[in-house]
Amino acid sequence: MDYRGKVGQFYHILNDCYKRNYQIYDWLIFFETDEFIHLSNYTNVKLYLQRDAFKNCEIIHLNWIYHTDNNLIYYDDRPLHIRFPEVEPNARNNVKNSKNCIKSILRGHIPNVVINCAHKLTSKLKGCNGFGHPEVIKGFHTLNSDFRFYYIDHYYSKSLKEFVEKLNKGDCLKGQSDLYKIMKIKCYFKKNKLTLEKINFIENHTKLDLTQFKVRLKKKSYYK
């Protein structure tokens, strides 16, 4: 595998982690710090992974539930689940046949694994959903599981201030270009309400020109 460049370095880290640990652990979880496993029927993840349903499974795919900014501009020190109870509509309504992003839990003790996707990790293994039902993933989106039971709480943006701080730090893979930042802002407003207050806050704290978002706001008649 060619590990040249930042993306290659990222996958080198994932593969190196698995290679160093796969003989030690039964399962390895590749989640980020803003992602939390929700298990309604289990008190801890070890009990969950010991389910008979996973005996023939080599990789478990769990859907995200994306939590919105709850229209909060500033950080406060309340727990995440108190600050951001609101989730995107498809998840809240458990809409059938809607697709959400996934993250994966990879079984240990499998030699020669090659991780080449941050979400599904690899397509070469026997995959299943959070219930242990066989599942083949194309890309890194899949039909929603039943969100009453097993999923990942994804607190991506948190408050607007926290989102902007992360935006200004840049991305370890994508860098700090204005083009990349605008792309991330577009993604942010696909999940969160577009308001003039938010646009002005981002402009004041990033020095970006967000005229295109103000035009969108006028077209939607959010303000006059």
N, C-alpha and C positions, 0 to 999 in steps of 0.2 A: 504494500500500500504506500502511496506517495504522501508523505507528511510535510511537504513544503508549504510554507505560508501559514497564516494564523489559523485558518480552518483546519488544516492538516495537523497543526500543533494541538488544537483542541481535541481532535479525535485520537491523537496519540496519547493524550492524558487519560481519556476514557478507556482505551484499550490497555494501557499500562496498568491502570487501576484494577481492571478485571484480571489481567494476567497475574498480578501480584497477590490477588485475594481469592481467586475462584476455587482454589483447593482448600481454603479455610472456612468459607461461609456457604451455607445452603442457598441463600439468595443475596443479591446485591441490588440496591435501589439507587437509581440515577435521577434524583430529583434536585430542584434548586431550592434556595432558602425561602422563596415566597410560595412554595407549594407544600401542602399538608394533606396527608391521607385521612380521609373520613371513613370510619368503619363503624357502622351503626350497631352491628351485632357482636362486636369483639372489643375487649378491653385493651388489647395491644396487637401490634402487627405480627408478632411471632405466632400467636394463636391463629390469626387469619391465614397466614401462609402455610400452616399445618393442615389445612382443609384437605380432605380426600379428593375434592374436585380438582386440585392442582397436581395430583400425582403424575399425570402424563403431560403436564404443561411445562414448557421450558422458558416461556416468557409471558408475563401478565401485563395486559394493556388496560390502563385505567383512564377514563375520561376526565378532562378538566371541568370544573365549574368556575367560570371567570367571575370574580367579584368586582363590581364597579367601584368608582371612587366615592359613591354615596353622596356625591356633590359636596364633598369636604375639600376645602382649599388648603387648610393648614394641618400640620401634624399635631396629634395629641397622644398622650401615653396610655390610652385605654387599650385593652386587648383587641387584636385584629377582628375577631368575630363580633365584637360589640361595635367597633367603628364602621365596619363594612358588611352589614347583613344583606345588602342588596346584591343580586346576581343578575347576569344577563337573562333576558326574557325566555329564551329557549330552555335554559337550564331550570329557571324558576318554575316554568309551566310543564317541565318534563315533556317537551314537544317530541312526538314520535317522528322518526325518519329525519331528524335534524342531526347534523354532524358536528362533533366537537374534537378539539385537539386531544392527544393522548400523551402520557408518559408511561414508562415501562419499568417493570421489576424483572430482573434477569436471574435465572437459576444458576447456582454455582456448580462446580465439578464438571463443567463441559469444556473440554480442550479445544483449542483452535478457533475460538469465537472471534469474529471481527465486527466491531461496532462501527457503523458508518452513518448513523442517524441519531441525533440527540433525543428524538421522541420515541421511535419504535426500536431503536438500537440496532436491530438486525432483522432481516426477513428470512433468514436461513433456519430458524428454529420453530418449534411447535408453539404457536401463540394461542392465548385464550383471553377472554374478558374477565372482569372482576368476579364473575360467578363461576368461572372455570369452564365456560362453554368455548369450544374451539372457535378461533377467529383469525382470518387472514386480513392483514392490514395493507392497503395500498396507499402510499403517501404517509401522512401521519395524522389523518382524521378518520374517525369511525363513528358509527351510529351511537347515539347516547345510550349508555347503560341506564338502569333504573336508579335515579339519583336519590332514592330513599335509602340506599344501602351503601354502595362502595364507589368512591370517586375521589378526586383530588381538588381540594379548595385552592384556587389559584389567585393569590392577592397580588396581581401584577403591578397595577398602578399605585394602589393605596391612595393617599391624598394627592391632590394636584402638586403640592409642594414637594412631596417625596418623588413623584414622577419626574418633575423637572430636575431635581437634584441628580437622579439617575441618568436623565437625558444629557445633562451637562458633563457627566463623567465619561460619557461615550461608551462604546461597546468593545469588548476585547477582540471581537472578530471583525466588526464593521467599522470601527474607528469613530471619529468625531465630526464627520463632514456635515454641513448644513442639510444636504440632500437626505442623508440617513436620518437626521433628526426630524425633518418634515415627514418622512415616511412613518416614523414612530408616532408622531403626533396624529397623523391620519388614522393609524391603528387605534390610538387612544380614543379618538372621537367616534369611532365605529362602535365602541363599547360603552362610552360615557356621554352624558348630555353635553351638547355644544352650547356654550353661553358666552356672552361678551366678556363677562368677568374672568372666565377661564382664559380666553384668548389674550386679554390684556395682561394677565398674570404671566402667561408663558412668554409673551413678547418682552415684558419688563425684566424677566429673569434669564433670558437666553439671547437677546439681541437679534432674534429671528424676525423676518417680515411675514406675518400671518394674514396678509390681506385676503388670500384665497379663502380662508376660513370665515372671515367677516362677510365676504360675498355670499358664501353658503348660508350664513346665518340670516342675512337679509332675504334671500330667496325663500327661506323656510318661514319667514315672518315671525322670527322669535323676538325681534325688537323693531321699532320704527325709527 
